[in-house]
């Protein structure tokens, strides 16, 4: 294969049989169970990277179970993880802290294209009689269980759609061959062409279990704030880089330099 052919065909790995196709990626009948809870603000500060900021007075986490039965290029899969409400230069959005799913294509594509922090696991989302149930197993161990009363009351669709339209932030890290960081960027993306088919609220509960490699319980549940069940069609938009950690000095480095000048 000639070098020009490599450049022409290069999109994702493996070169001759990429793990996922080029976008855009459209999702039909995407279903969410999102349980918002209050946690320890010190734990949030420890995991949210600057220049993102958290509201320590609220200290909220959104635990998500997402069922995706029909997605272009990725097929049928389920996802679960934590999204932290943040702000970036005055704009409110969500920082994806961790995600676990059961499909190789979106794991590879999510990490390589956007920087989604995805790992292989076994999440589920289903309706059992009168209860919406989300679970996450890492290997043989259950690490998260979320439950919500099924469609107890209609949610405010305008508020739900506004929340889906907010920007989302990811920390994309790609290592060099010597294991040093080759890419270390804060990426922003949005959901596009959203068709909201319904949204409901109800009573909810969430249990998280400590696990060394799926540490969702490191952001402990102190109080359940709300829960929403959503059905929608949408397109996962491609990202833009809003902060390059390798090109811009860290805040800590600047402060250390300033202290050196003072003393």
C-alpha positions as CSV (number, residue, x, y, z in Angstrom):
1,X,0.0,0.0,0.0
2,X,1.4,3.4,-1.0
3,X,1.8,6.3,1.3
4,X,-0.7,8.3,-0.6
5,X,-3.2,5.5,-0.1
6,X,-2.6,5.4,3.6
7,X,-3.3,9.2,3.8
8,X,-6.4,8.8,1.7
9,X,-7.9,5.9,3.7
10,X,-6.8,7.0,7.1
11,X,-9.8,7.7,9.4
12,X,-9.7,5.3,12.3
13,X,-8.0,2.1,13.4
14,X,-7.5,-0.5,12.1
15,X,-6.6,1.2,8.8
16,X,-8.2,-1.5,6.6
17,X,-11.2,-2.2,8.8
18,X,-12.0,0.7,11.2
19,X,-13.9,-0.1,14.4
20,X,-16.6,2.6,13.4
21,X,-17.7,4.5,10.3
22,X,-17.5,8.3,9.8
23,X,-20.4,10.3,11.2
24,X,-22.8,11.9,11.5
25,X,-24.3,9.6,14.1
26,X,-28.1,9.7,14.4
27,X,-29.9,8.0,17.3
28,X,-33.6,7.0,17.0
29,X,-35.7,6.2,20.1
30,X,-32.9,7.0,22.5
31,X,-34.1,6.5,26.1
32,X,-32.7,8.1,29.2
33,X,-33.1,7.6,32.9
34,X,-31.3,10.5,34.6
35,X,-31.1,10.7,38.4
36,X,-29.7,13.9,39.8
37,X,-28.2,13.7,43.2
38,X,-26.3,15.9,45.7
39,X,-22.7,14.8,46.6
40,X,-19.6,15.9,48.5
41,X,-18.3,19.1,46.9
42,X,-14.7,18.3,47.8
43,X,-15.1,15.1,45.8
44,X,-16.3,17.1,42.8
45,X,-13.4,19.5,43.0
46,X,-11.0,16.5,42.9
47,X,-12.3,15.2,39.6
48,X,-13.5,18.2,37.5
49,X,-10.6,19.7,35.5
50,X,-9.9,23.4,35.3
51,X,-10.9,25.6,33.5
52,X,-14.3,24.0,34.1
53,X,-16.0,25.2,37.3
54,X,-18.5,23.5,39.6
55,X,-21.2,25.1,41.8
56,X,-20.1,23.9,45.2
57,X,-23.3,25.2,46.8
58,X,-25.2,22.6,44.8
59,X,-22.6,19.9,44.3
60,X,-24.8,17.9,41.9
61,X,-24.2,14.8,39.8
62,X,-26.4,13.3,37.1
63,X,-26.3,9.6,37.0
64,X,-27.4,8.4,33.6
65,X,-28.6,5.1,32.1
66,X,-29.1,5.4,28.3
67,X,-30.7,2.9,26.0
68,X,-29.8,3.3,22.3
69,X,-31.6,0.7,20.2
70,X,-31.0,2.3,16.8
71,X,-27.9,4.3,16.1
72,X,-26.1,4.9,12.8
73,X,-22.9,2.9,12.6
74,X,-23.0,1.8,16.3
75,X,-26.0,-0.4,16.3
76,X,-27.9,-1.4,19.5
77,X,-26.3,-0.8,22.9
78,X,-26.7,0.7,26.4
79,X,-24.6,3.1,28.3
80,X,-24.3,4.3,31.9
81,X,-22.2,6.9,33.8
82,X,-21.9,10.2,35.5
83,X,-22.2,13.7,34.2
84,X,-21.4,16.7,36.4
85,X,-23.1,20.1,35.9
86,X,-20.3,22.7,35.3
87,X,-19.7,26.1,33.8
88,X,-17.1,27.2,31.2
89,X,-16.5,30.9,30.7
90,X,-20.0,31.6,32.0
91,X,-21.8,29.0,29.9
92,X,-23.5,26.2,31.8
93,X,-23.1,22.6,30.6
94,X,-22.2,19.1,31.6
95,X,-18.8,17.4,32.1
96,X,-18.8,13.7,31.4
97,X,-16.9,12.1,34.2
98,X,-17.2,8.4,33.3
99,X,-19.2,6.2,31.0
100,X,-19.6,2.4,30.7
101,X,-21.1,0.6,27.8
102,X,-21.3,-2.8,26.0
103,X,-20.3,-2.1,22.4
104,X,-16.8,-1.9,20.9
105,X,-17.6,0.7,18.1
106,X,-18.9,3.5,20.3
107,X,-16.2,2.8,22.9
108,X,-13.4,3.3,20.3
109,X,-15.2,6.1,18.4
110,X,-16.2,7.9,21.5
111,X,-12.7,7.9,22.9
112,X,-10.9,8.6,19.7
113,X,-13.2,11.3,18.1
114,X,-14.5,13.2,21.1
115,X,-12.6,12.0,24.2
116,X,-15.5,10.3,25.9
117,X,-14.2,8.4,29.0
118,X,-15.7,5.1,28.0
119,X,-14.9,1.6,29.4
120,X,-16.4,-1.8,28.6
121,X,-19.1,-3.0,31.1
122,X,-22.7,-4.3,31.1
123,X,-25.3,-1.6,31.7
124,X,-29.1,-2.2,31.2
125,X,-32.2,-0.1,31.1
126,X,-35.6,-1.7,31.2
127,X,-39.2,-1.4,32.4
128,X,-40.3,-3.9,35.0
129,X,-44.0,-3.7,35.6
130,X,-44.4,-0.2,37.2
131,X,-40.7,0.6,37.6
132,X,-38.0,1.9,35.3
133,X,-34.8,0.1,36.2
134,X,-31.2,0.9,35.3
135,X,-28.2,-1.3,36.3
136,X,-24.5,-1.3,35.7
137,X,-22.4,-4.5,36.2
138,X,-18.6,-4.4,35.9
139,X,-17.6,-8.0,35.3
140,X,-19.7,-10.1,37.7
141,X,-20.3,-7.2,40.2
142,X,-23.2,-4.8,40.4
143,X,-21.9,-1.3,40.9
144,X,-25.0,0.9,40.2
145,X,-28.8,0.4,40.5
146,X,-31.2,3.2,39.7
147,X,-35.0,3.0,39.9
148,X,-37.8,5.4,39.1
149,X,-41.6,5.2,39.1
150,X,-42.7,4.7,35.5
151,X,-44.2,7.8,34.0
152,X,-45.7,9.2,37.2
153,X,-46.1,12.7,35.7
154,X,-45.3,14.7,32.6
155,X,-42.1,16.7,32.8
156,X,-41.7,20.3,31.5
157,X,-40.7,19.6,27.9
158,X,-39.3,23.0,27.4
159,X,-36.9,22.6,30.3
160,X,-35.9,19.1,29.3
161,X,-35.1,20.2,25.7
162,X,-33.2,23.2,27.0
163,X,-31.1,20.8,29.1
164,X,-30.4,18.6,26.2
165,X,-29.3,21.6,24.2
166,X,-26.7,22.6,26.7
167,X,-23.0,22.2,25.7
168,X,-21.2,19.1,27.0
169,X,-17.5,18.9,27.9
170,X,-14.9,16.1,27.7
171,X,-11.3,15.7,28.6
172,X,-9.7,14.1,25.5
173,X,-6.3,12.4,26.2
174,X,-4.4,10.5,23.5
175,X,-0.9,9.3,24.5
176,X,2.3,9.5,22.4
177,X,4.3,6.3,21.7
178,X,6.5,7.0,24.7
179,X,3.4,7.3,26.9
180,X,3.6,11.1,27.3
181,X,0.4,13.0,26.3
182,X,0.2,13.7,22.6
183,X,-3.3,15.2,22.9
184,X,-4.7,16.7,26.1
185,X,-7.7,18.9,25.2
186,X,-11.0,20.1,26.6
187,X,-13.6,19.3,24.0
188,X,-17.1,20.7,23.6
189,X,-19.9,19.0,21.7
190,X,-23.7,19.4,21.5
191,X,-26.7,17.2,20.7
192,X,-28.3,18.4,17.4
193,X,-31.6,18.0,15.6
194,X,-33.4,16.9,18.8
195,X,-36.9,15.5,18.4
196,X,-38.2,15.2,22.0
197,X,-40.8,12.4,22.0
198,X,-41.7,12.6,25.7
199,X,-40.3,13.2,29.2
200,X,-41.6,12.2,32.6
201,X,-40.7,12.6,36.3
202,X,-41.2,10.3,39.2
203,X,-39.8,9.1,42.6
204,X,-36.3,7.6,42.3
205,X,-33.6,5.9,44.1
206,X,-29.9,5.2,43.4
207,X,-27.4,2.8,44.9
208,X,-23.7,2.9,44.1
209,X,-21.2,0.2,45.2
210,X,-17.5,0.8,45.5
211,X,-15.3,-0.8,42.8
212,X,-11.6,-0.3,42.1
213,X,-12.0,0.0,38.3
214,X,-15.6,1.4,38.1
215,X,-15.4,4.0,40.9
216,X,-18.8,5.6,40.5
217,X,-19.3,5.5,44.3
218,X,-16.4,7.9,44.7
219,X,-19.1,10.6,44.1
220,X,-21.4,9.4,46.9
221,X,-25.2,9.8,46.9
222,X,-26.1,12.2,49.7
223,X,-29.6,13.2,48.5
224,X,-31.7,12.5,45.5
225,X,-32.8,15.8,43.9
226,X,-34.8,14.7,40.9
227,X,-35.3,12.1,38.2
228,X,-36.4,12.2,34.6
229,X,-37.2,9.6,31.9
230,X,-36.7,10.9,28.3
231,X,-37.3,9.5,24.9
232,X,-35.9,11.4,21.9
233,X,-34.3,11.2,18.5
234,X,-31.1,13.2,18.1
235,X,-27.8,13.5,16.3
236,X,-24.5,13.4,18.2
237,X,-22.6,16.4,17.0
238,X,-18.8,16.4,16.4
239,X,-16.6,18.3,18.8
240,X,-14.6,21.5,19.0
241,X,-11.5,22.1,21.0
242,X,-12.1,24.9,23.6
243,X,-8.9,24.5,25.7
244,X,-5.5,22.9,24.8
245,X,-3.7,21.9,28.0
246,X,-0.4,21.3,26.1
247,X,-0.4,24.8,24.5
248,X,-1.6,26.9,27.4
249,X,0.2,27.2,30.8
250,X,-1.7,25.6,33.7
251,X,-3.1,27.9,36.4
252,X,-1.0,26.3,39.0
253,X,2.2,27.0,37.0
254,X,1.2,30.7,36.6
255,X,0.6,31.0,40.3
256,X,3.9,29.4,41.2
257,X,5.7,31.8,38.8
258,X,4.0,34.8,40.4
259,X,4.9,33.6,43.9
260,X,8.5,33.2,42.7
261,X,8.5,36.8,41.4
262,X,7.1,38.1,44.7
263,X,9.6,36.3,46.9
